Amino acid sequence: MDFSIPQDLKDLAQRIRTFVEDEVIPFERDERWTAHGPTEGLRHELVALAAKRGVLAPHAPTEFGGLGLSHFGNAVAFEAAGYSMLGPIALHCAAPDEGNIHMLDVLCTPEQRQRWLRPLASGEVRSCFAMTEPWGAGSDPAQLQTTATPTHTSKGGGYVINGTKWLITGAQGAAFTIIMAKVSEGELAGKATMFLADMKQEGIVLERQLDSLDASFTGGHWVMRFDNLFVPDADIIGQPGQGFRNAQVRLAPARLTHCMRWLGSAVRANDIARAYAAKRQAFGHRIGDHEGVGFMLADNDMDIHISRLAIWNAAWQLDQGSRGNVESSMCKVICSEAIWRVADRCVQILGGMGVTGDTVVERIFRDVRSFRIYDGPSEVHRWSLARRSLEAGK
């Protein structure tokens, strides 16, 4: 096993880290980073800075100006970007756009690549992914309730979509959405299909913005409704009825990239806590010299180390052509829980300062809590892994 990082990737990671420290972190006090995420204006400013420094969209296809990194390359670059929660916004590698770029790159027709992927990959626009429903699809996507009814118009065939989605990240300000819906009739009845739709049209209604713990996603989280939205056949992603299969192209890598970005934030929180523990005095010593604090720093280093190894292994599996479902599922549980522990310990080490906005640790602490839920709660991943374990034992 070779754990060395190629020199060109090391250099890129250092360029990203330097960019984040010098140009992104100063924006963490910007009023445009709101309780519902960075504003579109702030996003555009950060994206322009990343483009100027040559670090924009490291994951995107080179034909659209990206760097076309491998999954392992993404692991190294995204961790560097995640050193600030605004870093992935600047590099345009934040969710849901990063996962959508990857999926469209794999599944789009040539015409769809030009219409939808080109402006998204370049950072010109944002997108959203509409699958989760208030009483339907969530951790069990088979409960999908949004319907797509086949129809024919003077302009050709297509589908009429009806249903309600919620917790749709980045819906406000997105140029287009990817919709998961179930065909309601005909030979494909009951089969999920994935559709592309321009957000600025009748039939798409943003009902309300949800208040949430996290505040690192541009556009926040929304409840959105489809009222007789017509989508032509040309805007189907992949084949009709293959929505769940196509979603797998996105889900395993996308849950892994969450781990990559949040690992960078865990490293940042730990750096802040360690610096404080080395300086703050209590009972005649640096607080880091007391076992109660020193052991927390040691546990942080171990959780960060384990998370990084799990990410690198899963990324390597994907680069070898594996679906990586098991590895990314394990990684999601390992990292979401380890990174949460790191953030929690950092708050504890900082004491009173840890529960204030004087450092970014408090914000990391709040944001990273949601990570144990989205892209599959830990319990669902464990349940799936347990079933596999039992089958392997037969």
N, C-alpha and C positions, 0 to 999 in steps of 0.2 A: 504494500500500500504506500502510495506516494502522496504525502500531504503538503508538498511544496506548492507554492503559488507561482505561476509563471511571472517573469519580471515585468512584462508589459501590463499584466493585470495588477501587480503590486503598484506600479506607477499610476495606473488609472485610479485605483482605490485611494492612493495618497492625494491625487489631484482632487478627487471628490471630497475627501475629508477636509482638505485645506479650503476648498470652496465653501463647504458647509460652515466651517468654523469662522472664516473671514467675512463671508457675504450673506449667509442664510441666518445664522444665529442672531445677528442684530435685529432681524425682523420679528423675533419672538416677543418683543414688547410692542409691536405694531398693533394699533387698535383695530386694524382690519382682520386680525385673527380673532374671530368672534366665538361665542359659545356654540355656534353652528358651523364652525370651520372657517378656514381662510376665505375671504371674499374672492370673487372672480378677478377683481382688479389686482389684488395682491398676488394671486396665482400667475397672472400674465407678467407681472413685474419679475417674479422669481424665475419663471420659465425663460424670460429674455436674458437674465443674468447667467443661467445655466448654459443657454445656447452660446452666449458670448465666450464662456470658458470651455466650450467644447465637451461638456459632460451631459448634455441633454439626451434623454431617452436611450440609455445604454442597452436596453433590452429590445428596442424596436428594430425592424428590418433596415438594413443599410440603404436599401433603395429609397427609403423615406427619410433618410438623414440620421437614423439611429446607429448604434454601434454593433448591433447584432450579436450580443454576448450569448454564450452558452448558459445553461442553468447554473453551473458552478460559477461562471463569471458573474452572473446576476447575484449569487450569494455573497460574493466579496464586495461588489459594487453597491448593492442595496444596503448592506450593513453599514458601509461608510456613509451612505445617504441618510440612513436612519439616525445618525448621531444627533440630528435635530428632527423633530416631528414635521418640520416644514421642508426638510431635505427632499423626501420623496415627491412632495408637491413641486419643488423647483425642478427636479430631474424628470418630472412627468412619469414617475414609476410608482405612483400611489394607486391604491385600489379606488374604484373598480377599473380604471382605465388600463392599468398594466395587464390585468387578466383578460380584458376585452381585446387588447391589441394582440396578445398571444393567440387567442382563439380565432380571431378574424384572420390572422396571418395564416393559420392552418386551414381554415374552412372556407374562406371567401372565394367567390368566383372572380375572374379578372375585372369584371365591371364593378363588383362590390368593393374590391380592393381600392379602386380609384375613387369611388364615391364616398365610402365610409372609412376605410382604413387609412388612406393617405392623410386626411386632415387630422385624424386622431393620433396617428403615430408621430406626427410632427409637433404635436402639442398645440396646434392651432385651436382645437376644440376639445371638449370633454364628452364623456358618455356615461350611461348608467346601465345597470343590469337588473331587469325587473322579473324576479322569480318569487321571492318571499311574499306570502299572503297572510292577512291577519288571522284567518281561521282555516287556512288551507296549507299550501306548500310551505315548509320550513325545514326542520330537521328531517322530515319525511316528505320528500318531493313528490311522492306518489299521490299525495292529497291535493295536487294541483287542481284548482277550481276555475281559473280563468279559461274561457272558451274561445276557440277559433272556428267560426262557421264558414265552410266553403261557399263561395258565391261567384257569380259572373256578372261583369258590368260591360258597358260599352268600351271600356279601356282594357278589358281582358279579365282573366281569372284572378282570384285572390281569396282573402279570408276577412271576415268581420270579427273583431276581437272585443270581448266584453269581460270585465272583471276588475277586482281591486287588489292592488299590491301595497305592501307597506315595508318600512325600513329600507327604502330604496335610496341607497347612498348616492349623493351627487345629482339627484334628479333636477334640482333647481339649477339652471344655467347649463345643463347638458344639451349638446346639439342633437343627440339621438339616443334612443334606448334600444336595448336588446330585450325582447319580450319572450318569456316562456309561457306557452298556452297549450291547452289540450284540445285537439280536434273534436268537434261535437257530433259530427255525423259523417256518414259515408264509410268507405272501406278502411279509413284510418281513424275511425271513431275511437276515442280514448287514448290516442297516441299523442305524446307531447311533441311540439314543434317550436322552433326558435325563429323569431322574426326581428327584422330591423325596421325601425320607424323613426322618422323625423319628429322631434319633440314639439316643434312649432306648427301644430295642425289641430284641427278640430278632432275631438274624440279622445284627446289626452288631457286629463284634468289633474292638476296638483291640488289635492284637497287640503293638506295641512303639513306643516313641518313639525317633526317630533323632537321634543326635548330629550337629550340623552347625556350619559356620562361623558362620552368621548366628543372631542372637538377638533380632530385633526384631519377630517375629510372635507374637501371643498364641496359646498352645496348642502352639507348636512344630510339628514335622513328624512324621507318624505313618505306620506301616504299618497298614492296616485291611483287614478281610476281610468279605465278604458271604456268609453261609451260608443259602441258601434264604430270602432276604429277600423278603417279599411286598409289592409296591407296587401299589395300585389304579390303575385307568385315570385316575381323577380327579387323580392326582398326577404325571402326565406333563407335562413342560414343552413347550409347542408341540404339534406333530403327531408321532405315532410315526414313526420312521424318518428324522426330520429333525434328529437330534442334532448332526451336524457343521455343518449350515447354521445351526442355532440358536446353536451355540457361537461362530460368527463375530460375533454381536451383542456377545458379551462380550470376545472375544480382542483385537481391534484397540484399543478404548478402554482395556482393562485393562492391556495392555502399555505404553500411553502414560502412564497414571497412575502406573505404577512410575517412569517417567522423571521425572515431575513431583515426586514425593516425594523421590527420591534427589537431584535437583538441589538441593533445599533443604538436604540434608545436606552436599552438596559445598560449598555456599556457607558453611555453618557451619565445616567443616574449614578452608576457605581463610581465613576470618576469624581463626580461632585461629592458623594458621600465619603469617599476615601480621602479626598483633599481636606474635607472638614474634620474627619477623624484624626488626621495627622496634625491639625492645627489647634483644635479646640481642647482646652485644658479643663479637667475636673478631678478633684481629689488628689491633686498633686502630680498628675500625669496627663499625657495626651489620651483622649478617650479611646483612641485606637489601641492603646497599650492595655486597656482593660479587656479581659477575655470576653465579656458580654458583647462588646462592639467588635473586637478583633475576629471573633468566631463568625459574626455576621458577614464581615468582609471576605473571610475565607469561603463561606458558603456561597456568596455572590460569585466569586471567581470560579467555583466549581459549577454552579448552574449555568454561567455564561459559557464555560468550556464545553459542557455536555450539550448545550443547545447548538453551539457552532458545529460540533462534530455531527450531530443528528442532521442538521441542515446540509452540510457538505455531502454526507452520505446519500441523502435523498436526492439532492441535485445531481450527484454523479450517476445515480440510478436512472434518472430521467435522461441524462446525456447519453447513456448507453442504449436508449431506445425503450427502456422499460416504462410501463404505465405509471409506476411509482405510487400506486394507490395506497399500499400498505405502509410504505416508508413515509409518505407525506402525511398519512393519518397519524402514525406514531409521532412524527415530528411536530404536528400541530398540538398534540396533547403535551408532549415533553416541553416544548418551547413556551406555549401559552401559560403553563403553570410555573415553569422555572422563571420566566421573565417577570411574571406577577410576583413571585417570591422576592426577586431582586428588587423590584420597585418598592415593595412593602418594607423590606429591610432598610432600604435607603431612607425612606421616610422616618423610620425608627431611629436610625443613626443620626439623622439631622435634628431629631427632637422637635422642639417648637418651630424651628425654621422649616422643618419638613412638611408642616401642614399649612404653610403660607405660600404665597406666590413669589417669595423672594428668590427661589430657585425654580427651575423647570421641573424638578422632581415631582412636585405635587401634581402637575398637569400630566406627566407621564403616568403616575400612579392611577389617576382617574381614567385616562384613555385606555391603558392597557387592560383594565378589568374587563372590558367588553370583548377582548380578544379570546377569552375562554368560551365565548358564546357564538360569535359569527364564524362563518365557514365551518360550521359543525361544532356543537357543544362537546366538551370533553367526554361527557357521559355517552353521547351517541358514538363517538369514535371508539371509546372503550368497548361498547356493546358490539360494534362491528368487528373489532380486533378479537374479542372473546369468541365470537362465532367462528372466525377463521382458526383460532387456536384449537377449538374443540374439533373442528373438521380435520385439522392436521393430526390430531391424536387418534383418529379412527384407524 
